[in-house]
Amino acid sequence: MRPAELKSLLEAKRALIDRKLAEILPESREPGSRVIAAMRYSLFAGGKRLRPILCLLGAEVCGARGEDFLLFACGLECLHTYSLIHDDLPAMDDDDLRRGKPTCHRAFDEATAILAGDGLQALAFELFSHPDLLQSTSPERLLRALHLVARAAGIHGMVVGQMADLLAEDRPISREELAYIHRHKTAALISASVVSGGLLGGGEEEALYALKRYGEALGLAFQIVDDILDITGDEKELGKPVGSDERRKKATYPALVGLDQARLMAQNLVEEALEALSSFGEEAQPLRALARYILSRKN
């Protein structure tokens, strides 16, 4: 798949997801609607929609129609956005900008931001368990997908990864500890996104295992590239100040092994992701192209 074809595909998927998210979370004027405004502010701040797109592609590579699982995919974006809102809080990473805009707690206030994150997390699980999904998949597969994502979001994934990341600041750590942080904080949900799509789409165990390997390697590569861009990226394209990781003395691969070695590690991980898809045919071309894109992305 050529870069222009991938770009067109990603734009179409992103537009589909954005329309559904707007339908799921419309503007409100009821009492307490300030939290809905904050949820919408962060949800529509210009994200790449990587996780829901992976879910749709995971279903399609297993022979299903991705759009049938749009509700589940949108739940993944709600879950991801909640994590960003909370990560940006003063008690966590204390960031002022996200995607070129003031972070949620800066645009509103801390209490509203906390509630917006809580609201998006709850909305995510409302979408994951939506009865309409049973028109396209079995209750057993839906339950497995929901369980998989819940594990990736909690103490087996993002939550414990964020805790380990905070504890690693301003002290020397090993490559093993840094790999643990990245696997849990970032790669767990990325992997769960593509595997949940495969599950919902009727994928057999061999295909699901391949998607798991793909997602884990892709997620690690994504995080390493993120860390590299924090040093070498353009502030306007990134939507946030460069060098923030170094200022906060966060644990990153460039800091641990240097830029050149970090780039090599990202390249090797992309090769691992591509190798994991070797049992698939042409139907996996979008996933392959997406893995290659990770290395060249600018934001």
Secondary structure by P-SEA (a helix, b strand, c coil): ccaaaaaaaaaaaaaaaaaaaaaaccccccccaaaaaaaaaaaaccccaaaaaaaaaaaaaaccccccaaaaaaaaaaaaaaaaaaaacccccccccccccccccccccaaaaaaaaaaaaaaaaaaaacccccccccaaaaaaaaaaaaaaaccccaaaaaaaaaaaccccccaaaaaaaaacccaaaaaaaaaaaaaaacccaaaaaaaaaaaaaaaaaaaaaaaaaaccccccccccccccccccccccccccccaaaaaaaaaaaaaaaaaaaccccccaaaaaaaaaacccccc
